[in-house]
């Protein structure tokens, strides 16, 4: 079914969207916990991912209130972002990563998030849908899901939701920069391809380590996109050659 996008994005709608997404994330998380208690690990895992995505949408809505909402092109990009799985997952971890002011704690949170995000992009589908492998075998969700993975993911979803709720309660949306607006103009397919690259996350963590107090997510993504991804270069190669 085709998504309906004929709604106007404004500050009032974004505030309602943020509150509704947080409430829904909490409800879905409670369902995931109930399924976990019944040892329905695959379904619990899937719902935990769904809760994380709703948390990400809440933070997207919150942070988008600082954007130039008189720009129609930008608003269309925001609408598409609300439907993009990798983007939603990444936004869900933002508040958790920066919950501390200490560089080592931020770095540890970022490293954990990078690892989790990479696995969630493939684990989401495997936890819910039957599929076929090239060798002719069949993927069955109930046999794919590991109990420990479901247990850990419920805790991760809890942390994402907790830190996002605390962040939006204690902060005001920040006014956007040229990097923020340019990030929205990059095609989602290109971002998805870039986010799958280990080299991108190595660059991301290097930037985080050297500039934690003034770290800007959009600036880091756009800089890598322009300097490495579009030019088909590797940051890790540059780092090794130093």
N, C-alpha and C positions, 0 to 999 in steps of 0.2 A: 504494500500500500504506500502510495506516494505521500511524503511528508507535506503538511500544510504550513507554508511559511508566510502567509499574508497577515502577520501581526506586526505591530510597530514596537520597536525596542526603545524604551525610555526609562528614566530613573525609577519611576513608580513600578513599572512592570518588572524591572530587574530586582528590585527589593522584594516583591512578592515571589518572584522566581527563586531567589536565594532562600527565603524562609520555607517555601514549599519543598525545595530540593533537600534541605537539611532534615525536615520532618520526614520526608519519604526515605532518605538514607537511613534514618534511625529505625523506621518501621521495617524496612527490608533487612537490616542488620538483625533485628529481633527475630525475624523469620529464619534467617541463616542460623542463628543460635539454636532455635527450636529444632531445625533439621539436623544440626550437629548432635544434639542430645539424642536424637533418634538414630544416629549413626548413618544418616543419609549424606555421606561425605561429598559426593559429586554435586548434588543440588545445593548443599551448604556452601561449597566453594563458589558455585556460579552466583548465588545470591550475594555473597561477600563482595565479589567483583562488581555486581550491580550497585551495591551500597557505596563502594568506593567511587564508582562513576557518578552517582548522584551527589556525593560529597564534592567531587570535582566540578560538577555543574553549579553547585552552590557558590564555590569560590570564583568560578568564571563570572557568574552574575554579579557577585560582590565587586570584583576588581573591574568589571566593565562599566561600572557606574562612574569611573574616573575618565572614561574615554570621551571622544568627541562624538556625541550621539546625534549631531546634526548632519553627519556624513552618511548618506544612504548606502554607499558601497561598503563602508565599515560595518554598518548594521547587518547587512546581508552575510558578511563573513562571520559575525558573531552568531547568527542563527545556525550556520553550518557547524560552527565549533561545538555547539550544544549537542550535536548528533555524532561527533567524532570520538570513537572509543579511546584511542591512544591519548588524545588531547585531554579528555575528561580524567583519565587515570593520572596523568602527569600533574594536572592542576590540583588533584586531591592530596598530593604529597607536599605541596608548597608550604603550607603552614607548619607541618610537622618538621620539615627540613630546617626551617628558620625559627623554630621554637626556642632555641638557645642562642645566646650571644657569643658563645665560645666556639672558636674555629674548629677545634678537634671534634666537638660534639656535632657541629653542623656537617663536617666532612663525613663523620660516621653515619649520620642520618641520610646524607645524600648517597653514599655508597650503598647502603641498604635499599634505598628507594630505587636506585638504578637497577639493581639486581632484581628487585620485585617487579618493577615495571616491565622489564624484558620478559620475564616469565608469564606475567598476567596476559600479555598480548596473545600468547599462544594457548595458555591454559584455560582461558575463558570459554572458547568454543569446545575444547575437548571435554570439559566438565558437564556439558549439556547435550551435545549432539552426536549422533552416530555418524561415522564417516568411514571411507575406505582408503587403505594405504596402497601404494604402488605394487606391493608384493601380493595383493589380493586379500590380505587380512582385513578384518573389520575393527574399527575403534568403537569400544563400548564404554560410555562415560563411567558407569558404576565400577568398571574394572580398572579404569585409568586413574581415578581419584585416590590419592593416598590420605589416610586419616590425619597424619601429621600436617599435611599441606592445608587441609580444610581447617584444622585447629589454629594453625599459624595465621591463616588468612582472615579468620574472624577477628583475631587480635589486631591485625594490621588495619582492618576496616574500622575497628574501634578507635585506634590511634588517629587515623586520618580524620575521622568525624570529630573526635574530641578536640584536636588541635585546630581544625577549621572553625569549629564553633567558638573556641576561645579567641581566635584571631579576629574574626568578623565582629565579635562583641567588643573587642578592645581597640580596634583600629577603624580609621576612615579609609575609603577607597583612595588610592593615590592617583594623581593626575598622570596621564600617560605621556610617554616620550615619543620621539620619532621612531625609535627602535620598536616600541610597542605597536605602533600603527603599521610599520613595515612588516612585522611578524604576521599580522592578520592578512596581509596581502599575498603571503607566500601560499601557494597551492597546498591544500591538505595532503594530497598524494605525495608531494615532494617532502613535506615534513615527516610523514609516516615512514618514508624510505630512509630519511636521515636519522630518525630516532632509533631505527633498528641497527644502526652502525655502532660498533663498539668504540670506534675512533671518535665519534661525536661525544660520547660520555666521558672519554678520557680528557677531551678538551674542556668539557663542562666542569669536571672535577678540578682540573688545573686552574681554571678561572675562579672557581669557588675558593680554592685554597689560597690564591694570591690576593683576592679582592673580596673576602667574605663580608666585611663591614659595609661595603658599597655594592654588593653583588646585585646585578640586574639580569633577571632570567631572559627577558626579551633581547637585551643587548648581546648576551652570550650566544643565543640561538642564531640571531641574525648575523653576527660576526662569523660564526662557523659556516653558516650557509653561504655567505658571500666569499669568504677567504679560502674555504676548503671544498665544501660540497659542490658548488657550482663550477669550480675550477678543477674538480676531480683530483684534489690533492689530499694528503693525509696529515693531520696534525701530529700523529704518533711518529711519522717519519721525520718531521721537522725536529721534534723533541729528541729523537735518537741521534740526529746529526749534530746536535749542539755540542 
